[in-house]
Amino acid sequence: MTIIAGNQLNTTIGKFGIFTPRKSLNYAQYAGGLEAFDAVIDPGSMFAASIPTNIHLRPGGVEISIMHKFKLHKIGLRSSDIISVHIENKDSITENKEKSVIGRALVGGLFFGPIGAIIGGLTGIDTQRSIILAFDIILTLTYLDNGLKKAAVFTCKHDKKAALYKGALAVFGSKLML
């Protein structure tokens, strides 16, 4: 199994050195893609919107930890199973919604008669864009889990961009794609 449970981290991907400085990626927030974390996160919970995440480099891989409902959850990934890490600037994820032509025609007809129905129907022809999720930076970690290619997604606010790049470079090195 590629994803390592928290109690097996020291034996599988190594311990932190006493005198070696820790290389960490902070300021990221977990968005999804790791089944062990997704199982403990309740999507309807007020805690699900912003989950603090730390990613630490260990001798044989990385440790990913989240704080959820005042409990620390940890997993690990071996370095050999990490394919790549991409950092992208994004403004938002939007959704296109079709406007209701019939509904707008009925409302226009009720208020302004036949001319209102025509104008109301015409205003419902195009689509409406609404923002689902707004953030600045997306970090995508692509990894192998039992031979299957999977991805974990983390987000970060723009004001922490420099710290995120520096941490990602320290932790992932040559696997980081900008």
C-alpha positions in Angstrom: 0.0 0.0 0.0 1.4 3.4 -1.0 -0.4 5.6 1.6 1.2 4.9 5.0 -0.8 5.2 8.2 0.4 7.6 10.9 1.6 4.9 13.3 3.9 3.4 10.6 5.6 6.6 9.5 8.8 6.2 11.4 9.5 2.6 10.3 8.4 3.1 6.7 9.7 6.5 5.6 12.2 7.3 8.4 12.4 9.4 11.5 13.2 13.1 11.7 16.9 13.7 12.4 17.8 15.3 15.8 20.2 17.8 14.4 18.8 18.0 10.8 16.6 21.0 10.2 13.1 20.0 9.1 12.1 20.9 5.6 8.4 21.8 5.7 5.7 23.1 3.4 3.3 25.1 5.5 0.4 27.5 4.7 -1.4 25.0 2.5 -5.0 23.9 3.1 -6.2 20.4 2.2 -8.8 20.3 -0.5 -9.2 16.6 -1.3 -7.8 13.5 -3.0 -6.4 11.5 -0.1 -8.9 8.8 0.9 -7.6 8.5 4.5 -8.3 12.2 5.1 -11.5 12.3 3.1 -12.9 9.5 5.3 -12.5 11.6 8.5 -13.7 14.9 7.0 -17.4 15.6 7.1 -18.2 17.7 4.1 -21.1 19.5 5.8 -19.0 20.4 8.8 -17.9 24.0 9.4 -14.4 22.7 9.7 -14.3 21.2 6.2 -13.9 24.6 4.5 -10.4 25.4 5.9 -8.2 22.5 6.9 -4.7 23.5 8.0 -2.1 21.2 6.4 1.6 20.6 7.0 3.9 18.6 4.7 7.2 17.5 6.1 10.2 15.9 4.3 11.4 12.6 5.8 14.4 10.5 4.7 12.2 8.1 2.6 9.2 10.3 1.7 6.8 13.0 2.9 4.5 13.2 5.9 1.3 15.0 5.4 -0.7 16.0 8.4 -4.0 17.8 8.8 -5.6 19.3 11.9 -9.4 18.5 11.8 -11.8 18.9 14.7 -8.9 19.5 17.1 -7.3 16.1 16.2 -4.1 15.6 14.2 -4.2 13.1 11.4 -1.0 11.9 9.6 -0.2 9.9 6.5 2.9 9.3 4.5 3.9 8.9 0.9 7.2 7.3 -0.2 9.4 9.5 -2.4 9.4 6.8 -5.2 5.5 7.0 -5.4 5.4 10.8 -5.9 5.2 11.5 -9.6 5.1 15.3 -9.7 3.9 18.4 -7.9 2.3 21.3 -9.8 1.6 24.8 -8.5 -0.8 26.9 -10.4 -2.3 30.3 -9.9 -6.0 30.3 -10.1 -8.6 33.0 -9.4 -11.7 30.9 -8.9 -13.6 27.8 -10.0 -16.8 28.9 -11.7 -20.0 27.1 -12.7 -22.1 28.0 -15.7 -25.9 27.9 -15.1 -28.5 28.1 -17.7 -31.1 30.9 -17.1 -34.7 29.8 -17.2 -36.3 31.1 -20.4 -39.8 30.0 -19.5 -39.6 31.3 -16.0 -38.4 34.7 -17.1 -41.1 34.8 -19.9 -43.8 34.0 -17.4 -42.7 36.7 -14.9 -42.3 39.3 -17.7 -45.8 38.4 -19.1 -47.4 38.7 -15.6 -45.9 42.2 -15.1 -45.9 43.7 -18.6 -48.1 41.5 -20.8 -47.1 40.0 -24.2 -44.2 42.4 -24.8 -42.9 41.7 -21.2 -43.1 37.9 -22.0 -41.0 38.3 -25.1 -38.4 40.5 -23.4 -38.3 38.2 -20.3 -37.8 35.2 -22.5 -34.9 36.8 -24.4 -33.1 37.7 -21.1 -32.9 34.0 -20.2 -31.1 32.9 -23.4 -27.5 33.1 -22.2 -25.8 31.4 -19.3 -24.9 32.8 -15.9 -21.4 32.3 -14.3 -21.3 31.9 -10.5 -18.2 31.4 -8.4 -18.1 28.1 -6.5 -14.7 28.4 -4.8 -12.3 31.3 -4.7 -8.7 30.9 -3.9 -5.4 32.0 -5.3 -3.0 29.0 -5.6 -3.6 25.3 -6.2 -0.9 22.7 -5.4 -1.6 19.3 -7.0 0.4 16.3 -5.7 0.3 13.4 -8.2 1.2 10.0 -6.7 0.9 6.3 -7.3 -1.4 4.3 -5.0 -1.2 0.6 -5.6 -0.2 1.2 -9.2 -3.0 3.8 -9.8 -2.2 7.4 -10.6 -4.0 9.7 -8.1 -3.9 13.4 -7.2 -4.2 15.2 -3.9 -5.1 18.9 -4.0 -4.1 21.7 -1.6 -4.9 25.4 -1.8 -3.2 28.5 -0.5 -4.0 32.2 -0.3 -2.0 34.6 -2.5 -0.4 36.4 0.5 1.4 33.2 1.4 2.6 32.5 -2.2 6.3 33.0 -1.6 6.4 30.8 1.5 4.5 28.1 -0.3 7.0 28.1 -3.3 9.9 28.0 -0.9 8.5 25.2 1.2 7.4 23.2 -1.9 10.9 23.5 -3.4 12.5 22.3 -0.1 10.2 19.4 0.3 9.7 18.2 -3.3 12.8 19.4 -5.1 13.1 18.2 -8.7 9.5 16.9 -8.7 8.1 20.4 -8.4 6.7 21.8 -11.7 5.8 25.5 -11.8 
